[in-house]
Each structure stands twice: as C-alpha cells, then as structure tokens.
Amino acid sequence: MNLILIGYRGTGKSTVAQLLASRLKRETLSTDAMITEKVQMPIPEIVEKLGWDHFRDLESTVCQDLRESDNLVVDTGGGVITRTANVEALKPTGLIFWLTATVDTISHRIVDDTQRPALTTGKTFTEEIEEVLRERTPKYEAAADFVVETDTCPPNQVADQVLTFFREAQGMGK
C-alpha cells in the first residue's frame, strides 16, 4: 500500500514525504521529479516550451506508471487532482492524504519558489493562490482518504498524523 500526498504547493508534501519514507524504510517518489527527469527540463521550461496541457499529459503518464507500484511514499504535484484519471490511477494502490494550509501560510512558504510558473495571469500572487484553491478544493476533498492540516504543525508532527491514519486504516493501530 502506497502513501500518496496531495495538496497545493507549500503544504509540506515533499518534506513530509521524506520523513515518512525514512520512518517506514520506503522509497519516496516525486511525480514532479519524475516528469523533469523524463524530459530533462525543469518545470518552468516545460511549461514555457510545451505548455501546461503537455505538462499535465506528462503528469498523467507518471500516474499511470505508478499503478503497478507498492510500498512507496508518493509526493504529487499540486495539480495532480485536476485530472480524474490521475486519482483513479493512484487510488487503487494507495491511501491519499491531503495536506492543507491557509492561503496566508501557503503564500509565506512559497513566496520565493521559482520552480513553478504562474497558473493564472493578471492576478497578484495571493489572488492566484486563492483562485486555484477555490477551484481545486472540491477535487482534493473528493480524492482524499484523510486530511491533515499543516498550518501550525511542524513537518514531523504532520508525518506523525499521517502515520497514525495510515496504520489505523491498515488495522495496525499506533
């Protein structure tokens, strides 16, 4: 059974994935890293040269590739839930944990992030986060087996919560 982390960027997916992988002695995979490795370009360059639709196609291919995986910790890109087929590919082999945070927390955490191009045009940084979260929240909710709030918890406590949910779901308790 895989542990799959979803959520907007800046919610702690990458950091928590590393902690979980270390504690569980599992491999961690980042869908974004798999994409950049596959095309040998950073995400901003992929989007600039090939467009968001092509990036999403690559993301869908990666999700399909993960269908046969087991015992991984998967750190997904924030938009993985924008395509139902991605969730359908990930769900049969894993439990999906939605890491959440407020707009203020997210904007504070990602203000200096240069690894992702803007998702909208003509909006301030905060307006973009608000808009994208409004659009994606129902999709995160639909995909998630569990929700973990990350605003006030350090990553190790978020990992503790994910592990508790994971073990309970597998009937292993704490």
Protein Blocks (a to p, Z undefined) as FASTA:
>chain_A
ZZddeddehiommmmmmmmmmmnopacddfklmmmmmnopafklmmmmnojklmmmmmmm
mmmmmmmgghiacdddfklmmpmklmmmmmmmoccddddddfklmmmmmmmpckbccfbe
hiafklmmmmmmmmmmmmmmmmpmbdcdfklpcfklmmmmmmmmmmmmnonaZZ
